[in-house]
Amino acid sequence: MSRGGRDKQRGDPERRCIATGEVAPKAGLIRFVVGPDGSVVPDLAGKLPGRGLWVSADRAALDLAARKKLFSRAARQQVNVPEGLADRVEALLAQRVIELISLARKAGLAVTGFEKVKDWIVSGHGVVLIQANDGSERGKSKLRPPPGEGAYIGVLSASELGLAFGRENVIHGALAAGGLTTRVVEEATKLTGLRDKNGGTSTGKGTKTT
Protein backbone atom coordinates (compact mmCIF):
# COMPACT_ATOMS: atom_id res chain seq x y z
CA MET A 1 0.00 0.00 0.00
CA SER A 2 1.39 3.37 -0.95
CA ARG A 3 0.59 7.03 -1.15
CA GLY A 4 -2.82 7.96 0.13
CA GLY A 5 -3.94 4.35 0.49
CA ARG A 6 -3.47 3.51 -3.18
CA ASP A 7 -1.56 0.43 -4.29
CA LYS A 8 1.63 1.47 -6.01
CA GLN A 9 1.45 0.71 -9.70
CA ARG A 10 4.27 -1.14 -11.38
CA GLY A 11 5.69 0.49 -14.44
CA ASP A 12 5.10 4.05 -13.24
CA PRO A 13 6.74 6.37 -15.82
CA GLU A 14 10.29 7.36 -14.93
CA ARG A 15 12.39 10.35 -15.92
CA ARG A 16 16.02 11.36 -15.47
CA CYS A 17 16.87 14.38 -13.33
CA ILE A 18 19.06 16.81 -15.29
CA ALA A 19 20.85 17.81 -12.07
CA THR A 20 21.59 14.49 -10.35
CA GLY A 21 21.43 12.16 -13.33
CA GLU A 22 19.26 9.79 -11.31
CA VAL A 23 16.27 8.06 -12.88
CA ALA A 24 13.14 8.04 -10.73
CA PRO A 25 9.33 7.92 -11.05
CA LYS A 26 8.22 11.21 -12.51
CA ALA A 27 5.82 11.71 -9.59
CA GLY A 28 8.90 12.70 -7.59
CA LEU A 29 10.27 15.16 -10.13
CA ILE A 30 9.26 18.58 -11.37
CA ARG A 31 8.76 19.15 -15.09
CA PHE A 32 9.97 22.30 -16.80
CA VAL A 33 9.65 23.47 -20.38
CA VAL A 34 11.21 26.28 -22.36
CA GLY A 35 8.66 29.02 -22.98
CA PRO A 36 8.24 31.02 -26.20
CA ASP A 37 10.55 33.73 -24.82
CA GLY A 38 13.31 31.24 -24.08
CA SER A 39 12.72 31.20 -20.32
CA VAL A 40 12.42 28.10 -18.13
CA VAL A 41 8.81 27.60 -17.05
CA PRO A 42 7.69 25.16 -14.30
CA ASP A 43 4.95 22.82 -15.52
CA LEU A 44 3.50 21.38 -12.34
CA ALA A 45 0.44 19.97 -14.07
CA GLY A 46 2.57 18.34 -16.76
CA LYS A 47 0.42 19.69 -19.58
CA LEU A 48 2.48 22.40 -21.26
CA PRO A 49 3.72 21.66 -24.79
CA GLY A 50 7.39 21.15 -25.46
CA ARG A 51 10.17 18.87 -24.39
CA GLY A 52 10.16 18.21 -20.66
CA LEU A 53 13.19 19.07 -18.56
CA TRP A 54 12.94 17.12 -15.31
CA VAL A 55 14.50 18.02 -11.97
CA SER A 56 14.19 16.14 -8.68
CA ALA A 57 11.79 17.81 -6.26
CA ASP A 58 14.69 18.98 -4.14
CA ARG A 59 15.87 22.55 -3.60
CA ALA A 60 19.55 21.60 -3.83
CA ALA A 61 19.00 19.85 -7.17
CA LEU A 62 17.02 22.78 -8.54
CA ASP A 63 19.62 25.31 -7.42
CA LEU A 64 22.34 23.18 -9.00
CA ALA A 65 20.48 22.99 -12.30
CA ALA A 66 20.13 26.77 -12.36
CA ARG A 67 23.68 27.53 -11.24
CA LYS A 68 25.43 25.11 -13.60
CA LYS A 69 23.26 26.04 -16.61
CA LEU A 70 21.99 22.48 -16.83
CA PHE A 71 18.66 23.62 -18.25
CA SER A 72 20.47 24.97 -21.32
CA ARG A 73 22.46 21.76 -21.66
CA ALA A 74 19.37 19.57 -21.43
CA ALA A 75 17.39 21.77 -23.81
CA ARG A 76 20.34 21.97 -26.23
CA GLN A 77 19.84 25.68 -26.53
CA GLN A 78 20.52 28.80 -24.50
CA VAL A 79 17.69 29.37 -22.07
CA ASN A 80 16.99 31.98 -19.42
CA VAL A 81 16.54 30.80 -15.85
CA PRO A 82 14.50 33.38 -13.91
CA GLU A 83 16.05 34.60 -10.67
CA GLY A 84 14.56 32.93 -7.63
CA LEU A 85 13.25 29.96 -9.62
CA ALA A 86 13.27 27.63 -6.60
CA ASP A 87 11.26 30.11 -4.53
CA ARG A 88 8.74 30.47 -7.33
CA VAL A 89 8.36 26.71 -7.68
CA GLU A 90 7.91 26.41 -3.90
CA ALA A 91 5.15 29.03 -3.92
CA LEU A 92 3.40 27.34 -6.87
CA LEU A 93 3.60 23.94 -5.20
CA ALA A 94 2.19 25.30 -1.95
CA GLN A 95 -0.74 26.81 -3.82
CA ARG A 96 -1.28 23.55 -5.67
CA VAL A 97 -1.34 21.50 -2.45
CA ILE A 98 -3.78 23.97 -0.88
CA GLU A 99 -6.08 23.78 -3.89
CA LEU A 100 -5.98 19.98 -3.99
CA ILE A 101 -6.85 19.71 -0.28
CA SER A 102 -9.70 22.15 -0.87
CA LEU A 103 -10.99 19.95 -3.69
CA ALA A 104 -10.72 16.90 -1.44
CA ARG A 105 -12.71 18.72 1.25
CA LYS A 106 -15.47 19.59 -1.23
CA ALA A 107 -15.54 15.97 -2.39
CA GLY A 108 -15.99 14.74 1.19
CA LEU A 109 -12.50 13.26 1.33
CA ALA A 110 -11.05 15.68 3.90
CA VAL A 111 -12.03 16.86 7.38
CA THR A 112 -10.57 19.17 9.99
CA GLY A 113 -11.07 19.63 13.71
CA PHE A 114 -9.34 17.51 16.34
CA GLU A 115 -12.26 15.23 17.18
CA LYS A 116 -13.32 14.62 13.58
CA VAL A 117 -9.74 13.93 12.55
CA LYS A 118 -9.27 11.58 15.51
CA ASP A 119 -12.44 9.66 14.62
CA TRP A 120 -11.32 9.27 11.00
CA ILE A 121 -7.83 8.10 11.95
CA VAL A 122 -8.97 5.68 14.68
CA SER A 123 -11.71 4.17 12.49
CA GLY A 124 -9.35 3.71 9.57
CA HIS A 125 -11.39 5.97 7.32
CA GLY A 126 -8.61 8.53 7.37
CA VAL A 127 -5.48 7.28 5.57
CA VAL A 128 -3.45 10.50 5.79
CA LEU A 129 -2.97 12.80 8.78
CA ILE A 130 -2.25 16.46 8.04
CA GLN A 131 -0.82 18.80 10.68
CA ALA A 132 0.40 22.39 10.55
CA ASN A 133 4.17 22.74 10.74
CA ASP A 134 3.79 25.67 13.13
CA GLY A 135 1.25 24.02 15.41
CA SER A 136 1.94 23.06 19.02
CA GLU A 137 4.07 19.92 19.15
CA ARG A 138 2.31 18.88 22.33
CA GLY A 139 -1.08 19.19 20.69
CA LYS A 140 0.03 17.41 17.52
CA SER A 141 1.52 14.52 19.49
CA LYS A 142 -1.98 13.52 20.61
CA LEU A 143 -2.68 12.18 17.12
CA ARG A 144 -0.64 9.47 15.46
CA PRO A 145 -0.66 9.03 11.68
CA PRO A 146 -1.85 5.79 10.14
CA PRO A 147 0.81 3.26 9.13
CA GLY A 148 2.17 3.29 5.61
CA GLU A 149 4.06 5.47 3.20
CA GLY A 150 2.73 8.98 2.67
CA ALA A 151 0.46 8.80 5.73
CA TYR A 152 1.62 12.10 7.21
CA ILE A 153 1.75 15.61 5.75
CA GLY A 154 3.38 18.31 7.84
CA VAL A 155 4.70 20.80 5.32
CA LEU A 156 1.99 23.48 5.39
CA SER A 157 1.47 26.23 7.96
CA ALA A 158 -1.73 26.72 9.93
CA SER A 159 -2.70 29.66 7.75
CA GLU A 160 -2.06 27.68 4.55
CA LEU A 161 -4.19 24.81 5.85
CA GLY A 162 -6.79 27.39 6.79
CA LEU A 163 -7.01 28.45 3.15
CA ALA A 164 -7.54 24.83 2.14
CA PHE A 165 -10.35 24.30 4.66
CA GLY A 166 -11.95 27.72 4.38
CA ARG A 167 -10.93 28.84 7.87
CA GLU A 168 -8.44 31.28 9.34
CA ASN A 169 -6.12 28.66 10.82
CA VAL A 170 -6.15 24.86 10.86
CA ILE A 171 -3.85 22.56 12.85
CA HIS A 172 -5.26 19.08 12.15
CA GLY A 173 -6.74 17.52 9.05
CA ALA A 174 -7.29 14.05 7.62
CA LEU A 175 -7.76 12.60 4.16
CA ALA A 176 -9.69 9.53 3.07
CA ALA A 177 -8.40 7.21 0.36
CA GLY A 178 -8.93 8.32 -3.22
CA GLY A 179 -7.34 9.75 -6.31
CA LEU A 180 -7.33 13.28 -4.95
CA THR A 181 -5.57 12.13 -1.81
CA THR A 182 -2.87 10.45 -3.87
CA ARG A 183 -2.30 13.73 -5.72
CA VAL A 184 -2.18 15.70 -2.47
CA VAL A 185 0.47 13.37 -1.06
CA GLU A 186 2.58 13.49 -4.23
CA GLU A 187 2.51 17.29 -4.45
CA ALA A 188 3.11 17.70 -0.69
CA THR A 189 6.15 15.43 -0.98
CA LYS A 190 7.55 17.69 -3.71
CA LEU A 191 6.85 20.76 -1.60
CA THR A 192 8.73 19.20 1.31
CA GLY A 193 11.80 18.89 -0.91
CA LEU A 194 11.62 22.57 -1.80
CA ARG A 195 11.14 23.64 1.82
CA ASP A 196 14.00 21.61 3.27
CA LYS A 197 16.07 24.82 3.44
CA ASN A 198 13.84 25.78 6.37
CA GLY A 199 14.11 22.41 8.07
CA GLY A 200 10.64 21.63 6.82
CA THR A 201 8.59 18.83 8.28
CA SER A 202 7.93 15.71 6.33
CA THR A 203 5.46 13.79 4.30
CA GLY A 204 6.55 10.60 5.90
CA LYS A 205 6.04 6.91 6.36
CA GLY A 206 3.69 7.03 9.28
CA THR A 207 6.11 8.96 11.46
CA LYS A 208 6.44 12.60 12.42
CA THR A 209 9.55 14.71 12.57
CA THR A 210 10.15 17.49 15.03
C-alpha positions as CSV (number, residue, x, y, z in Angstrom):
1,M,0.0,0.0,0.0
2,S,1.4,3.4,-0.9
3,R,0.6,7.0,-1.2
4,G,-2.8,8.0,0.1
5,G,-3.9,4.4,0.5
6,R,-3.5,3.5,-3.2
7,D,-1.6,0.4,-4.3
8,K,1.6,1.5,-6.0
9,Q,1.4,0.7,-9.7
10,R,4.3,-1.1,-11.4
11,G,5.7,0.5,-14.4
12,D,5.1,4.0,-13.2
13,P,6.7,6.4,-15.8
14,E,10.3,7.4,-14.9
15,R,12.4,10.4,-15.9
16,R,16.0,11.4,-15.5
17,C,16.9,14.4,-13.3
18,I,19.1,16.8,-15.3
19,A,20.9,17.8,-12.1
20,T,21.6,14.5,-10.4
21,G,21.4,12.2,-13.3
22,E,19.3,9.8,-11.3
23,V,16.3,8.1,-12.9
24,A,13.1,8.0,-10.7
25,P,9.3,7.9,-11.1
26,K,8.2,11.2,-12.5
27,A,5.8,11.7,-9.6
28,G,8.9,12.7,-7.6
29,L,10.3,15.2,-10.1
30,I,9.3,18.6,-11.4
31,R,8.8,19.1,-15.1
32,F,10.0,22.3,-16.8
33,V,9.6,23.5,-20.4
34,V,11.2,26.3,-22.4
35,G,8.7,29.0,-23.0
36,P,8.2,31.0,-26.2
37,D,10.5,33.7,-24.8
38,G,13.3,31.2,-24.1
39,S,12.7,31.2,-20.3
40,V,12.4,28.1,-18.1
41,V,8.8,27.6,-17.0
42,P,7.7,25.2,-14.3
43,D,5.0,22.8,-15.5
44,L,3.5,21.4,-12.3
45,A,0.4,20.0,-14.1
46,G,2.6,18.3,-16.8
47,K,0.4,19.7,-19.6
48,L,2.5,22.4,-21.3
49,P,3.7,21.7,-24.8
50,G,7.4,21.1,-25.5
51,R,10.2,18.9,-24.4
52,G,10.2,18.2,-20.7
53,L,13.2,19.1,-18.6
54,W,12.9,17.1,-15.3
55,V,14.5,18.0,-12.0
56,S,14.2,16.1,-8.7
57,A,11.8,17.8,-6.3
58,D,14.7,19.0,-4.1
59,R,15.9,22.6,-3.6
60,A,19.5,21.6,-3.8
61,A,19.0,19.9,-7.2
62,L,17.0,22.8,-8.5
63,D,19.6,25.3,-7.4
64,L,22.3,23.2,-9.0
65,A,20.5,23.0,-12.3
66,A,20.1,26.8,-12.4
67,R,23.7,27.5,-11.2
68,K,25.4,25.1,-13.6
69,K,23.3,26.0,-16.6
70,L,22.0,22.5,-16.8
71,F,18.7,23.6,-18.3
72,S,20.5,25.0,-21.3
73,R,22.5,21.8,-21.7
74,A,19.4,19.6,-21.4
75,A,17.4,21.8,-23.8
76,R,20.3,22.0,-26.2
77,Q,19.8,25.7,-26.5
78,Q,20.5,28.8,-24.5
79,V,17.7,29.4,-22.1
80,N,17.0,32.0,-19.4
81,V,16.5,30.8,-15.8
82,P,14.5,33.4,-13.9
83,E,16.1,34.6,-10.7
84,G,14.6,32.9,-7.6
85,L,13.2,30.0,-9.6
86,A,13.3,27.6,-6.6
87,D,11.3,30.1,-4.5
88,R,8.7,30.5,-7.3
89,V,8.4,26.7,-7.7
90,E,7.9,26.4,-3.9
91,A,5.1,29.0,-3.9
92,L,3.4,27.3,-6.9
93,L,3.6,23.9,-5.2
94,A,2.2,25.3,-1.9
95,Q,-0.7,26.8,-3.8
96,R,-1.3,23.5,-5.7
97,V,-1.3,21.5,-2.5
98,I,-3.8,24.0,-0.9
99,E,-6.1,23.8,-3.9
100,L,-6.0,20.0,-4.0
101,I,-6.8,19.7,-0.3
102,S,-9.7,22.1,-0.9
103,L,-11.0,20.0,-3.7
104,A,-10.7,16.9,-1.4
105,R,-12.7,18.7,1.2
106,K,-15.5,19.6,-1.2
107,A,-15.5,16.0,-2.4
108,G,-16.0,14.7,1.2
109,L,-12.5,13.3,1.3
110,A,-11.1,15.7,3.9
111,V,-12.0,16.9,7.4
112,T,-10.6,19.2,10.0
113,G,-11.1,19.6,13.7
114,F,-9.3,17.5,16.3
115,E,-12.3,15.2,17.2
116,K,-13.3,14.6,13.6
117,V,-9.7,13.9,12.5
118,K,-9.3,11.6,15.5
119,D,-12.4,9.7,14.6
120,W,-11.3,9.3,11.0
121,I,-7.8,8.1,11.9
122,V,-9.0,5.7,14.7
123,S,-11.7,4.2,12.5
124,G,-9.4,3.7,9.6
125,H,-11.4,6.0,7.3
126,G,-8.6,8.5,7.4
127,V,-5.5,7.3,5.6
128,V,-3.5,10.5,5.8
129,L,-3.0,12.8,8.8
130,I,-2.2,16.5,8.0
131,Q,-0.8,18.8,10.7
132,A,0.4,22.4,10.6
133,N,4.2,22.7,10.7
134,D,3.8,25.7,13.1
135,G,1.2,24.0,15.4
136,S,1.9,23.1,19.0
137,E,4.1,19.9,19.2
138,R,2.3,18.9,22.3
139,G,-1.1,19.2,20.7
140,K,0.0,17.4,17.5
141,S,1.5,14.5,19.5
142,K,-2.0,13.5,20.6
143,L,-2.7,12.2,17.1
144,R,-0.6,9.5,15.5
145,P,-0.7,9.0,11.7
146,P,-1.9,5.8,10.1
147,P,0.8,3.3,9.1
148,G,2.2,3.3,5.6
149,E,4.1,5.5,3.2
150,G,2.7,9.0,2.7
151,A,0.5,8.8,5.7
152,Y,1.6,12.1,7.2
153,I,1.8,15.6,5.7
154,G,3.4,18.3,7.8
155,V,4.7,20.8,5.3
156,L,2.0,23.5,5.4
157,S,1.5,26.2,8.0
158,A,-1.7,26.7,9.9
159,S,-2.7,29.7,7.7
160,E,-2.1,27.7,4.6
161,L,-4.2,24.8,5.9
162,G,-6.8,27.4,6.8
163,L,-7.0,28.4,3.1
164,A,-7.5,24.8,2.1
165,F,-10.3,24.3,4.7
166,G,-12.0,27.7,4.4
167,R,-10.9,28.8,7.9
168,E,-8.4,31.3,9.3
169,N,-6.1,28.7,10.8
170,V,-6.2,24.9,10.9
171,I,-3.9,22.6,12.9
172,H,-5.3,19.1,12.2
173,G,-6.7,17.5,9.0
174,A,-7.3,14.0,7.6
175,L,-7.8,12.6,4.2
176,A,-9.7,9.5,3.1
177,A,-8.4,7.2,0.4
178,G,-8.9,8.3,-3.2
179,G,-7.3,9.7,-6.3
180,L,-7.3,13.3,-5.0
181,T,-5.6,12.1,-1.8
182,T,-2.9,10.5,-3.9
183,R,-2.3,13.7,-5.7
184,V,-2.2,15.7,-2.5
185,V,0.5,13.4,-1.1
186,E,2.6,13.5,-4.2
187,E,2.5,17.3,-4.4
188,A,3.1,17.7,-0.7
189,T,6.1,15.4,-1.0
190,K,7.5,17.7,-3.7
191,L,6.8,20.8,-1.6
192,T,8.7,19.2,1.3
193,G,11.8,18.9,-0.9
194,L,11.6,22.6,-1.8
195,R,11.1,23.6,1.8
196,D,14.0,21.6,3.3
197,K,16.1,24.8,3.4
198,N,13.8,25.8,6.4
199,G,14.1,22.4,8.1
200,G,10.6,21.6,6.8
201,T,8.6,18.8,8.3
202,S,7.9,15.7,6.3
203,T,5.5,13.8,4.3
204,G,6.6,10.6,5.9
205,K,6.0,6.9,6.4
206,G,3.7,7.0,9.3
207,T,6.1,9.0,11.5
208,K,6.4,12.6,12.4
209,T,9.5,14.7,12.6
210,T,10.2,17.5,15.0
